[in-house]
Amino acid sequence: MRDLVVYPNCSKGGVSTVIRARAVAEPRRKIDAVFFEDRGGAHVFDELPNLRSLIIRRDRSAAALAYMASTFTYERASVLSSPSTVEHLAGKVPLLRYEFHSSDLDIVRAEIGKLALSHIDEISAPTQYMAEHVSGLLPRSERSKVLVVPNLVDTGTFHPDGPSDFGAASADAMTQDGTPLVWVGRFDKGKGHRHFARMLAAMPSDYYGVVVVSLEKEPERVAAFLSECASMGVLDRVRIYLNLPQHELASLYRWARDRGGWAVSTSLLESFGYFVAESTSCGLRVAAFDLPVWKEHERRHLIHSVPIGSVRDLAEIVRAGAR
């Protein structure tokens, strides 16, 4: 069994997590993952023997994909965030699937407008909530192609019983004695990172933020977050980590759990929410803005939701949990 996956950016973000988890879940299935740009994730799949990643320039991708489709026997091909690639693969694979993972419906709508829908066999989204929204944006004749393909969590890495020594080597008094609030994501508008700085400011001084971000190609977004922290008076209570490997993230979640901490999701939109899924898989409680996708999570009993945008309620949830 062999699959082909095409996505523009090779990073350590959510789509790489989607692909990794599939490879882990089906070790006998070979996956060729093709990217057009290296965004800091070139080695993210190195330890997976059944997954091969290739970075191919976009202007050479049509020829390269045609060659791969003629050389290997693929069971299916999945295309993400690259409408033009559909035409390059049309008729060259037995099953061609287009996947939507963005929670931004404007992005989804724009991609649908560029898709050669007649060439696509399946259109997928990771949750029922998103599948319904995607279906509503499609012509009626194409809606029968929509299905839910749930995102998988690598439970061999993200589970309650592994190492929890994330902060053991730190000489920082706060990370030794305080209570961590973990935030993971990118400094995109939809992730609500400024809300996290404001929520931290509403907490007692022994709470501090552990912020894990993917590689940012726009440094002004990092600067904007740090500026918000400074204006809220919490800059000295924030620790930022870049591009942590999966096993370190899992250790962080268990470490925060053991110290009475929380994961905090300030996302305003999510199509799935890997941060929440992985942290709850490690037994870490989550304080989050109330999004429909949380109802589809396996460990939703660990997710404590508040109205979207209510920083005060987020802080109160965490304070109440400490009592």
C-alpha positions in Angstrom: 0.0 0.0 0.0 1.4 3.4 -1.0 -0.1 6.9 -0.7 1.0 10.2 -2.1 0.4 13.5 -0.2 1.0 16.9 -1.6 1.1 20.1 0.5 2.9 23.4 -0.2 4.9 24.0 3.1 7.2 21.5 4.9 7.0 22.9 8.4 6.4 21.6 12.0 2.8 22.7 12.0 -0.5 21.0 12.0 -0.4 19.4 8.5 2.9 17.8 9.2 1.4 16.4 12.4 -1.5 15.0 10.3 0.9 13.3 8.0 3.1 12.0 10.7 0.2 10.5 12.7 -1.1 8.7 9.6 2.4 7.1 9.1 2.6 6.1 12.7 -0.9 4.6 12.7 -0.3 2.5 9.5 3.4 1.4 9.6 2.9 -0.9 6.7 1.6 1.8 4.4 4.3 3.8 2.6 3.7 7.5 2.2 5.5 9.8 -0.2 5.0 13.4 1.1 5.8 16.1 -1.5 6.3 19.8 -0.5 7.2 22.9 -2.5 8.8 24.9 0.3 11.0 24.1 3.3 9.6 26.0 6.2 11.8 24.4 8.9 10.3 20.9 8.8 12.7 19.1 6.4 13.7 16.6 9.1 10.4 16.2 10.9 9.8 12.8 9.4 13.3 11.4 9.6 12.5 8.7 12.2 9.6 7.3 10.2 10.8 4.4 8.0 7.5 4.3 6.0 7.4 8.0 5.1 9.6 9.7 2.5 9.5 13.5 2.3 10.6 15.4 -0.8 10.8 19.1 -1.4 10.2 19.9 -5.1 10.1 23.3 -6.6 6.5 24.3 -7.5 7.5 25.1 -11.1 8.8 21.5 -11.5 6.1 19.8 -9.5 3.8 18.9 -12.5 6.6 16.9 -14.2 7.8 15.4 -10.9 4.4 14.3 -9.8 3.6 12.8 -13.3 6.9 10.8 -13.0 6.1 9.6 -9.5 2.6 8.5 -10.5 4.0 6.5 -13.4 6.8 5.0 -11.4 5.0 4.0 -8.2 1.6 2.3 -7.7 -0.3 4.6 -5.5 -3.6 3.5 -3.8 -4.6 7.1 -3.4 -3.3 10.7 -3.5 -4.3 13.5 -1.1 -3.8 17.1 -2.1 -3.9 19.9 0.6 -4.0 23.7 0.0 -2.8 23.4 -3.6 -5.8 23.5 -6.1 -3.5 23.5 -9.2 -2.0 20.2 -8.2 -5.3 18.4 -8.8 -5.0 18.8 -12.5 -1.4 17.5 -12.4 -2.7 14.3 -10.9 -6.0 13.9 -12.6 -6.3 10.5 -14.2 -2.9 9.3 -12.9 -4.0 7.8 -9.5 -7.0 5.5 -8.7 -8.4 7.8 -6.0 -7.8 11.5 -5.8 -8.8 13.2 -2.6 -8.7 17.0 -1.8 -8.4 17.7 2.0 -9.4 20.9 3.8 -7.7 21.5 7.1 -8.0 25.3 7.4 -10.7 26.6 9.7 -10.8 29.9 7.7 -13.9 29.5 5.5 -12.7 32.4 3.3 -9.6 30.3 2.5 -11.8 27.2 1.9 -14.1 29.2 -0.4 -11.2 30.6 -2.4 -9.7 27.1 -2.9 -13.0 25.6 -4.0 -13.2 28.4 -6.6 -9.9 27.2 -8.1 -10.6 23.5 -8.0 -11.3 21.3 -11.0 -14.0 19.5 -9.0 -14.8 17.0 -11.7 -11.3 15.5 -11.3 -11.7 14.9 -7.5 -13.1 11.6 -6.2 -13.3 12.6 -2.5 -13.3 15.9 -0.5 -12.5 15.5 3.2 -12.4 17.5 6.4 -11.2 16.3 9.8 -14.4 16.9 11.8 -18.1 16.6 11.1 -18.4 20.3 11.9 -15.9 21.3 9.2 -17.3 18.8 6.7 -20.7 20.4 7.0 -19.3 23.8 6.3 -17.2 22.6 3.4 -20.3 20.9 1.9 -22.3 24.1 2.1 -19.7 25.9 0.0 -19.8 23.3 -2.8 -22.2 23.0 -5.7 -25.0 20.5 -4.9 -23.7 18.0 -7.5 -20.3 17.7 -5.6 -21.6 17.4 -2.0 -21.8 13.6 -2.1 -18.0 13.5 -2.3 -17.6 15.0 1.1 -16.5 12.8 4.0 -14.9 13.1 7.4 -11.4 11.8 7.7 -10.6 12.2 11.4 -7.1 13.5 12.4 -5.1 11.0 14.4 -3.1 11.6 17.6 0.1 9.7 17.9 -0.7 8.0 21.2 2.7 6.3 21.2 4.1 9.8 21.9 1.2 11.6 23.5 0.0 9.5 26.4 -0.2 10.0 30.2 2.6 7.7 31.3 5.7 8.9 29.5 8.6 11.2 30.7 7.6 14.4 32.4 11.0 16.0 32.9 10.6 19.0 30.6 11.7 21.6 33.1 14.2 19.5 35.1 17.3 21.1 33.6 16.1 24.7 34.1 17.7 26.9 36.6 14.8 29.4 36.3 13.1 29.8 39.7 9.8 30.5 38.1 9.8 27.2 36.1 10.8 25.4 39.3 8.2 26.9 41.6 5.4 28.5 39.6 2.4 27.1 37.8 2.7 26.7 34.0 0.1 27.8 31.5 1.0 26.2 28.1 0.1 27.8 24.7 1.1 26.2 21.4 0.6 27.5 17.9 1.6 30.2 15.5 1.2 33.9 16.0 -1.7 34.0 13.4 -4.7 36.2 14.0 -7.0 33.3 14.4 -5.0 31.8 17.2 -5.8 34.7 19.5 -2.3 34.9 21.0 -2.9 38.4 22.4 -5.7 37.0 24.5 -3.2 34.7 26.1 -1.1 37.6 27.2 -4.2 39.3 28.6 -5.3 36.1 30.4 -1.9 35.7 32.0 -2.0 39.3 33.3 -5.3 38.4 35.1 -3.6 35.5 36.9 -1.6 35.6 40.2 2.1 36.3 39.7 3.1 32.7 40.4 1.5 31.6 37.1 3.7 31.9 34.0 3.3 31.2 30.3 5.1 28.5 28.3 4.7 29.5 24.7 5.7 27.1 21.9 5.7 28.4 18.4 6.5 27.1 14.9 9.1 28.8 12.8 7.8 32.2 11.9 8.8 33.8 8.6 7.3 37.2 9.7 9.3 38.4 12.7 6.9 41.3 13.2 4.3 38.9 14.5 6.6 37.6 17.2 7.4 41.3 18.1 3.7 42.1 18.3 3.2 39.2 20.8 6.1 40.3 22.9 4.9 43.9 22.8 1.5 42.8 24.0 3.2 40.9 26.9 5.2 44.0 27.8 2.1 46.2 27.7 0.3 43.7 30.0 3.2 43.6 32.4 3.9 39.9 32.0 6.9 39.8 29.7 9.1 38.4 32.5 6.5 35.7 33.0 6.6 34.2 29.5 9.1 31.6 28.3 9.1 31.1 24.5 10.3 27.8 22.8 10.7 27.3 19.1 9.9 24.2 17.1 9.9 21.6 19.9 10.0 18.0 18.7 7.0 15.8 19.3 8.5 13.9 22.3 9.5 17.2 24.0 5.9 18.6 23.5 4.5 15.4 25.2 7.0 15.8 28.1 5.9 19.4 28.4 2.3 18.5 28.6 2.9 15.8 31.3 5.2 18.2 33.2 2.6 20.9 33.2 0.0 18.4 34.3 2.1 17.3 37.2 2.6 20.9 38.4 -1.1 21.6 38.4 -0.9 23.6 35.2 -3.2 24.0 32.2 -3.1 24.1 28.4 -4.7 27.3 27.2 -6.3 27.5 23.8 -7.2 31.0 22.7 -8.1 29.9 19.1 -11.0 31.7 17.6 -11.4 29.1 14.9 -10.3 25.4 14.6 -11.0 22.7 12.1 -9.7 20.1 14.6 -7.2 21.5 17.2 -4.1 19.3 17.5 -2.8 21.2 20.5 -5.9 20.4 22.5 -6.1 16.8 21.3 -2.4 16.1 22.1 -2.4 17.9 25.5 -5.5 16.1 26.7 -4.0 12.8 25.5 -1.3 13.4 28.1 -3.9 14.2 30.8 -3.4 17.9 30.8 -6.5 20.0 31.4 -7.4 22.6 28.8 -9.0 26.0 29.2 -10.4 27.1 25.9 -12.7 29.4 24.0 -15.9 27.4 23.2 -15.6 26.0 19.7 -17.9 23.4 18.1 -15.0 21.0 17.3 -14.3 20.3 21.0 -17.5 18.3 21.1 -15.9 15.8 18.7 -12.7 15.3 20.8 -12.2 12.0 22.5 -11.2 13.5 25.8 -13.6 16.4 25.9 -14.1 15.9 29.6 -10.7 17.6 30.1 -11.7 20.6 28.0 -13.2 23.5 30.0 -14.8 26.0 27.6 -15.8 29.7 28.0 -17.4 32.1 25.6 -15.2 33.1 22.7 -13.1 36.2 23.6 -13.8 36.1 27.4 -10.4 36.4 28.8 -11.8 36.9 32.3 -13.7 33.6 32.2 -10.5 31.8 31.0 -8.6 33.1 34.0 -11.5 32.2 36.3 -11.7 28.6 35.0 -8.0 28.2 35.8 -8.2 29.9 39.2 -11.2 27.7 40.1 -9.4 24.6 39.1 -6.6 25.4 41.5 -8.9 25.6 44.5 
